[in-house]
Amino acid sequence: MVDLHNVLEPLMLILDLKSVM
C-alpha cells in the first residue's frame, strides 16, 4: 500500500509551486 504522506507531500509541493506562479 502507498503511504498517504508520501503521496500528499509531493502534491502539496506542486500546489505551492502553482500558487506561487
C-alpha positions in Angstrom: 0.0 0.0 0.0 1.1 3.6 -0.6 1.6 5.8 2.4 -0.7 8.8 2.2 2.0 11.1 3.4 4.3 10.0 0.5 1.5 10.9 -1.9 0.3 14.1 -0.2 3.7 15.7 0.3 4.6 16.0 -3.4 1.1 17.1 -4.2 1.4 19.9 -1.6 4.7 20.9 -3.1 3.1 21.1 -6.6 0.2 23.1 -5.3 2.6 25.5 -3.6 4.5 26.0 -6.8 1.3 26.6 -8.8 0.1 29.1 -6.2 3.4 31.0 -6.4 3.3 31.2 -10.2 
